[in-house]
């Protein structure tokens, strides 16, 4: 049994799907509910999901993150889902410190596959746990804010919030 929770954020309502042990399995913006459901179902076909309040620890971590403690999400437990390659890519995302970015090439090199930039992009796009597994920290090689499932404006906001972009840059 999984729970679907609604959480406020400065970027719009967030939807979180957690297991009974509090492990986070999906997190996305409410206006991307179809994406959230699709990515969750890919890893948990036929799983029952009921709407409930968010686990206290998750709600507290997200509140602290948006209040300025950009490391508050580091301890949030996330599900070990996805292919071996995806898990490796997503673990490397969590290793990028808040306030820093990596290019797709740097991210590929970090997992020992320096020619896998496109595969990195695909794995990032399939990441079901936005913000906590911070795919927003991966940018184009020239510094461009390339695609982000929640929208490039939100990506820019998150990077500014974490101190990775100058406040006036979009």
N, C-alpha and C positions, 0 to 999 in steps of 0.2 A: 504494500500500500504506500502510495506517495501522496504528499500534500502540495497543493498549489496555494501560494500566499501572495498577497498584494502588499507592496512596500512603497512608501513615498520616496521620491528623490527629486533633486532640483532639475533633473532632465525629463521628468515625467514618471508616471507610475511604473514600477518594476514588478515583474512576475517571477516568482521563484518556485521551483519544484524541488522538494527535499524528500529524502527517505526518512523512515521512522527514527533512525539514529542521528538525524540532523545533517547528514551528508548532502551537499548541494549537487543536484543532477542537471539543473537548467536554470538560467537566469537571463532574462531579456526584458526589453521595454514592452509595455502593454500594447503599444501600437504595432508590435511585431509578434502578436500572439500566434499567428499561423506558423511563423518560423519556429517559435519556441515549441509548439506542439509537434511539428514535423521532425525537428532534431531530437526531441525527447523520445518520440515514438520509434525513431531509427534505432535507438539503443535499448528501448523497453517496449517492444511491440505488445499491445494489449494490456499494458499495465493500468491498474485502477488509480485514478487521481481524484482526491477530494479536496475541496477548498477549506482551508483552516488558517488560523493565524500563523505567522512565520515563527520558526524556532527563535527563542530569545537571543541566543548567541549570534545568529545570522542577522537579525534585526539590529542588534547592538553594533555589530561590526559595520554594517552598511551605514548606520547613522553616524558612527565615528568617522568613517571614511569621508562621507559628504560634509562633515563638520570640520575636516581638515587633517585628520590623522590618516594620511595616505598609506600607511602600512597596516591599517586595521584589518584589511582583507587577507593579509598573508597567512593568518592562522585558520581561515575558514576551510573546513574539510570539504574536498570535492570528490566526486565519484571517479572511479577508475573505469572509464568507458572509452569506446572508440578502438580503432585498430592500434597495433603496436606503434606504427608511425605517428598516428595522431596523438597518442599518449605521450610520446617523446616530444613532439612539437609543443603540446599544451604544457608539459612540465617545464620546458625551456621558457615558455611565456611567463610562467610564474616566477622564474628566476631573474627576469628583467626587473631591476629595482624601480619602484615608483620614482618619477622624476627623470627617468632615462628612456630612450627609445633605441630601437635597433632597426636596421634595414632588413628587408627580406633576405638578402645575401648574408648579412651578419647572423641572422637567426638560423639560416641553413648551416652556416659554418659552426654555430654553437652546438648543433646536434650531430656534427661530424659528417654532414652531407652538403658541402659547399656549392654543389651544382643543383641543389633541389629547391631553388627559390620559388618556382611555380607550384611545386607540391606543398611548400610551406604556406603559400597563399591559399591553396585549396583547403588545407587542414585548418588554417585560421578561420576561413569562411564557414567551416563545419563545426566550429567551437560552440557548444550549446550553453556554455557558462560564461556569458559576457561579464565584463568588468572584473570579476574575481579571477578569471583566467584571462589576463589583460592583453587580448589581441589588439587593443587600441594602441599599444606601445610599439607596434611594428609599422614602419612608415616606408615610403619609397626611398630608393638610394640617394636621390637628390634632395631629400627632406620633404617631399610632397606627402600630404595626408591622403594617401590612397584609400580605397574603399573601406568602409566599416559598416557592418550589418545594421547598426543603429543609426547610421547617417554620419556623414563627415563632420557636420556641425557638432554632434555629440562627441565624436572622437576628439575634435579640437578642444571642446570644453573639458573633457577628462584630462587631456594632456596639459592644458593650462592649469587645471586644478592641482595636478601632481607636480607642477613646476617644470615640466618638460618643454613648454612653449612660452615665449614671452607673452605677457598678458594681452597685448594688443594684436597679436597675430591671430588670424582665423585659420 
